[in-house]
Amino acid sequence: MESSTVFDALDIRLLQALETDGRAPFSRIAAVLGVSDQTVARRFRRLTAEGGLRVVGVRNAERMGKDHWMLRLRCAPDGALTLANALARRPDTFWVGLASGGTEVVCMTRPRTPGDHDDLLLGKLPRTPHIVEIRAHQILHTFFGGPRGWLGKLAPLSPEQVAALTPKPSAPPPGPVRITPEDEPLVAALEADGRATYPELQRATGLSESSVKRRLTALLESGAVFVDIEYAAEPLGYRCGAALWITAAPAALNAVGQALAGHGQIAYVAATAGPSNLVATAVTRDTADLYAYVSGRLGHLDGVQHVETAPFLRRVKQLTYRPRR
């Protein structure tokens, strides 16, 4: 997302506060950051209007034991943006980007039913004009991403501030969790606005306030749903992103994935099925930094056998989709 906004130190701390607990009251965030409630509210409105900030509820596919996939679609440049926009409008996608100079669409899908997956991979995509090649990589294990946000790697907040904002942990139930049909209206409301107030959630669900609070707490503590943020990275000074398709020796797969999870340049990394066995999203200040990372810290990791770098031309969808005007 292009933006003329430049985030200052307080903006970045506010973003990490929201990444830590997207539903934290402004009063608690203000107390931790040492500013007034009004300042937090004003900065939040500005980041929303100018910095692409959105706070939304996200279904945790791994916690629910459901498959999700990274699709790599090579296509003719004149059809790439149309394809990316069509994928971005689907409710079962949550990351869509144009890469490799506009000749490739990278898409993360989270099918809600097996039929969604079959319809996309076996039905719609093979019949879509301009697509030259489809590669579907099933996500086997996430090392970093999802509920764990990249801003924490920039460390704008102290450990004490993060601890003050982090919801008190509880023991999640064992095994996969599920979202019941009764909870679907509540989850849908959170997907539209992760900071929706209790009265707004009551109106969306028809439940009492006590029931909304109880069901929301249960969903968040089980891990079935988490609250995440999206924002433009450019105002942070990070204007270069790339998908990294990495092949590691099988015996080194876990060690390489764990190492990548600790790198400051990595916003997401997971083990996958497919021609490569790791996929990562790198975020750097510019192409020189990307080169230095790929040829240096990444390239020197024991067990890394091959790296294919696909720089992003444009992010079409992160968690939500807003068509460009």
C-alpha positions in Angstrom: 0.0 0.0 0.0 1.4 3.4 -1.0 1.2 6.0 1.8 2.6 9.5 2.3 2.3 9.1 6.1 5.5 8.7 8.0 5.2 6.9 11.3 6.9 8.4 14.3 8.1 6.6 17.4 4.7 6.9 19.2 2.9 5.6 16.1 5.1 2.6 16.1 4.6 1.9 19.8 0.9 2.2 19.3 1.0 -0.3 16.4 2.9 -2.8 18.6 0.5 -2.2 21.4 -2.4 -3.1 19.1 -0.5 -6.1 17.7 0.0 -7.3 21.3 -3.7 -6.9 22.2 -5.9 -5.5 19.4 -8.9 -5.1 21.8 -7.0 -3.3 24.6 -8.9 -0.2 25.7 -7.3 3.1 24.7 -7.0 3.9 28.4 -4.8 0.9 29.1 -2.7 1.5 26.0 -2.3 5.2 27.0 -1.2 4.3 30.6 1.4 1.9 29.2 2.7 4.4 26.6 2.7 7.3 29.0 0.3 9.5 27.0 -3.3 10.6 27.3 -6.3 8.6 26.1 -7.1 11.4 23.7 -3.6 11.2 22.1 -4.0 7.4 21.6 -7.5 7.9 20.1 -6.3 10.7 17.8 -3.2 8.7 16.6 -5.4 5.6 16.0 -7.8 7.6 13.8 -4.9 9.0 11.8 -3.3 5.6 11.3 -6.6 4.2 10.2 -7.2 7.0 7.7 -3.7 7.5 6.4 -1.6 4.4 7.4 -3.8 1.6 6.3 -4.4 0.4 9.9 -7.2 -2.2 10.4 -7.8 -4.3 13.4 -9.6 -7.5 12.6 -10.5 -11.0 14.0 -8.7 -13.9 12.2 -9.7 -17.5 12.2 -6.7 -19.6 13.3 -6.7 -22.5 10.7 -3.8 -24.4 12.4 -5.5 -24.2 15.9 -8.7 -25.6 14.3 -6.8 -28.4 12.6 -7.7 -27.1 9.1 -5.5 -27.0 6.1 -4.3 -23.8 4.5 -2.3 -23.2 1.4 0.1 -20.9 -0.3 -0.7 -20.6 -4.0 1.9 -19.5 -6.5 0.3 -18.6 -9.8 2.5 -17.7 -12.8 0.6 -15.7 -15.4 0.7 -13.3 -18.2 1.4 -9.7 -16.9 -1.8 -8.3 -18.6 -3.9 -10.6 -16.5 -2.1 -10.7 -13.2 -3.8 -7.7 -11.5 -7.3 -8.9 -12.6 -6.5 -12.3 -11.1 -5.1 -10.9 -7.9 -8.2 -8.7 -7.4 -10.5 -11.6 -8.0 -8.7 -13.7 -5.5 -8.6 -10.8 -3.0 -12.4 -10.6 -3.1 -12.8 -14.2 -2.0 -13.5 -14.6 1.8 -11.2 -17.6 2.0 -8.0 -15.6 1.0 -6.1 -13.4 3.5 -2.9 -12.5 1.7 -2.6 -11.7 -2.0 0.4 -10.0 -3.7 1.8 -9.4 -7.1 5.4 -10.6 -7.4 8.2 -11.1 -9.9 7.6 -7.9 -11.8 3.8 -8.6 -12.1 4.2 -12.1 -13.7 3.2 -13.9 -10.5 0.4 -13.8 -8.0 1.1 -15.2 -4.5 -1.9 -16.0 -2.5 -2.6 -17.5 0.9 -5.9 -19.4 1.2 -7.8 -20.6 4.2 -10.6 -22.8 2.8 -13.6 -23.0 5.2 -14.7 -26.3 3.7 -13.1 -29.0 1.5 -15.4 -27.8 -1.2 -13.9 -24.3 -1.2 -10.5 -25.8 -1.8 -11.6 -28.1 -4.6 -13.6 -25.3 -6.2 -10.7 -23.0 -6.3 -7.9 -25.4 -7.3 -9.8 -27.9 -9.4 -12.5 -25.6 -10.8 -11.9 -21.9 -11.1 -8.2 -21.5 -11.4 -7.5 -24.1 -14.1 -10.1 -22.4 -16.3 -8.8 -18.9 -15.7 -7.2 -17.2 -18.7 -3.6 -16.0 -18.6 -2.5 -18.5 -15.9 0.6 -20.3 -17.1 1.4 -22.4 -14.0 -0.3 -23.3 -10.7 1.8 -24.4 -7.7 -0.1 -25.2 -4.5 2.0 -25.5 -1.4 0.2 -26.9 1.7 1.3 -25.3 4.9 2.6 -28.0 7.2 3.9 -26.0 10.1 4.2 -22.3 10.9 7.4 -21.2 12.6 6.5 -17.5 12.8 3.5 -15.4 11.8 -0.2 -15.6 12.6 -0.7 -14.5 16.2 3.0 -13.6 16.5 3.5 -10.2 14.9 6.6 -8.8 13.1 6.5 -5.5 14.9 7.8 -7.1 18.1 11.1 -7.7 16.2 11.5 -4.0 15.9 11.1 -3.8 19.8 9.6 -0.3 20.1 8.1 -1.4 23.4 10.1 -2.6 26.4 9.5 -6.2 27.7 7.7 -4.6 30.7 5.3 -2.7 28.4 4.6 -5.8 26.3 3.9 -7.8 29.5 1.5 -5.1 30.7 -0.5 -5.3 27.5 -0.4 -9.0 26.9 -3.7 -10.7 27.9 -3.3 -13.1 30.8 -2.7 -16.6 29.4 -4.9 -19.5 30.1 -4.5 -23.1 29.3 -6.1 -23.8 25.8 -8.1 -26.9 25.4 -6.2 -29.9 24.0 -6.5 -30.9 20.4 -8.2 -29.0 17.6 -10.9 -26.4 18.5 -13.9 -25.4 16.5 -16.1 -22.5 15.9 -19.7 -23.5 16.5 -22.6 -22.3 14.2 -23.9 -20.3 17.1 -20.5 -18.4 17.3 -20.4 -17.6 13.5 -22.2 -14.2 13.8 -19.8 -13.2 16.6 -16.7 -14.3 14.5 -18.1 -12.5 11.4 -18.5 -9.3 13.5 -14.9 -9.5 14.7 -13.7 -10.2 11.1 -15.3 -6.9 10.1 -14.0 -5.0 13.1 -11.7 -6.6 15.7 -12.3 -3.7 18.1 -16.1 -3.8 17.9 -17.6 -2.8 21.2 -19.7 -5.2 23.3 -23.0 -3.3 22.4 -22.0 -3.6 18.7 -21.3 -7.3 19.2 -24.7 -7.7 20.9 -26.5 -6.1 18.0 -24.6 -8.4 15.5 -25.4 -11.6 17.4 -28.6 -11.0 19.3 -26.9 -12.2 22.5 -26.9 -10.7 25.9 -23.8 -8.7 27.0 -22.8 -11.5 29.4 -23.1 -14.1 26.7 -21.1 -12.0 24.3 -18.3 -11.6 26.8 -18.3 -15.3 27.7 -18.3 -16.5 24.1 -15.7 -13.9 23.0 -13.4 -14.9 25.9 -13.8 -18.6 25.1 -12.9 -18.0 21.4 -9.8 -15.9 22.1 -8.5 -18.2 24.9 -9.0 -21.3 22.8 -7.0 -19.8 20.0 -9.7 -20.4 17.4 -9.7 -16.7 16.7 -7.1 -14.1 17.3 -7.1 -10.3 16.8 -4.5 -9.1 14.3 -3.6 -5.8 12.6 -2.7 -4.8 9.1 -0.9 -1.6 8.2 1.4 -0.1 5.6 5.0 -1.0 6.1 6.4 1.7 3.9 6.0 4.5 6.5 8.2 2.4 8.8 10.9 2.7 6.3 10.5 -0.9 5.0 9.8 -0.5 1.3 10.9 -3.9 0.0 9.2 -7.2 0.5 9.8 -10.6 -1.1 8.6 -14.1 -1.0 11.4 -16.6 -0.4 11.0 -20.1 -1.6 13.6 -22.1 0.3 14.8 -25.7 0.0 16.4 -27.1 3.1 17.9 -30.5 3.7 15.1 -32.6 5.3 17.1 -33.2 8.4 17.8 -29.5 8.7 14.2 -28.3 8.0 13.2 -27.6 11.6 16.5 -26.0 12.5 16.4 -23.7 9.5 12.7 -22.8 10.1 13.5 -22.0 13.8 16.5 -19.9 12.8 14.5 -17.9 10.2 11.8 -17.3 12.8 14.4 -15.4 14.8 15.6 -13.2 12.0 14.4 -9.6 12.1 13.8 -9.5 8.3 11.3 -12.4 8.4 7.6 -11.5 8.9 6.3 -15.0 8.2 7.9 -18.5 7.7 6.4 -21.9 7.4 7.3 -25.4 6.3 5.4 -26.5 3.2 4.7 -29.4 0.9 5.8 -28.9 -2.7 8.9 -28.3 -4.8 10.5 -26.2 -2.0 9.9 -27.0 1.7 10.0 -23.6 3.3 8.2 -20.3 2.4 9.1 -17.0 4.0 8.1 -13.4 3.7 11.1 -11.0 4.0 10.6 -7.3 4.8 13.6 -5.0 4.2 14.3 -1.3 3.8 15.4 -1.6 0.2 16.7 -4.0 -2.4 20.3 -3.6 -1.2 19.2 -4.8 2.3 17.3 -7.7 0.7 20.4 -8.8 -1.2 22.5 -8.5 1.9 20.1 -10.7 3.8 19.8 -13.4 1.1 23.5 -13.5 0.4 24.5 -13.2 4.0 22.5 -14.3 7.0 20.1 -16.5 5.1 22.7 -17.9 2.6 25.0 -18.9 5.4 22.5 -21.0 7.3 23.5 -24.6 7.6 21.1 -26.8 5.7 19.9 -24.2 3.1 20.3 -25.7 -0.3 18.4 -23.4 -2.6 16.6 -20.0 -2.4 14.3 -18.5 -5.0 13.5 -14.8 -4.4 10.3 -13.3 -5.7 10.2 -9.5 -4.9 6.7 -8.1 -4.4 5.5 -5.5 -6.8 2.3 -4.7 -4.9 0.3 -6.0 -1.9 -3.3 -6.4 -3.0 -4.7 -7.9 0.2 -3.3 -8.4 3.6 -6.2 -9.3 5.9 -8.8 -7.1 4.2 -9.4 -6.0 0.7 -9.9 -2.4 -0.4 -9.9 -1.9 -4.2 -7.6 0.9 -5.5 -9.4 3.9 -6.9 
